[in-house]
Amino acid sequence: MIDEAIVRKVVTGEAYRVERDALARGGSQVSERPGLMKQLENKKVRLIFPTDARIVEHGTAVGLVCLFDQVDDVNIYAHPVFAGPSVNTALRSLFVPEAQAHPQPGIAGYKAREKFTAWKTAAWFKFLTDELELGTERASALWLTSFWKALDRMYGGGNLQTDALPA
């Protein structure tokens, strides 16, 4: 379920605007509608906004991740997510402060992060094979669909806002 007040605070906040503008300079437009929104522990909300990417290459910006703190009523940070085999450093580093907003409670959050990290690597190699067999456009569509499903799975399922995702 979308909390429109939180979305509005995020997209009008400095962290989102700075990253959105940086991605725009590289040719990527970020949606103002989250493709995924999830209430986390400790009164935090994760929002992931899709970009307009339809053709995927290594390094294509595919999303903008934000973390909203309901206690302080502020978006703590925003950072892009790129296509390719790796994930951002905070997701790989279990003990950095930014990584303490787990996608699921308890040990399930650690497991989900590990699975997503492994998925991202495996999915990239599948993309490269699909690109050879199916062409870039079809392989990109398959990768993007799988990317959003994998994100949703990491966050426990049922958090996708399909009307906001690329068609």
LINJO-V189512 format. One record per helix or strand of 3 or more residues. SS is the DSSP state (@ for helix, = for strand). FROM is the first residue (numbers start at 1). TO is the last residue. If there is no record, write none. Layout:
BEGIN
SS;FROM;TO / SS;FROM;TO
END
This chain:
BEGIN
@;4;11 / @;14;25 / =;30;39 / =;44;51 / =;61;69 / =;74;82 / @;89;92 / @;97;100 / @;106;134 / @;136;154 / @;162;164
END
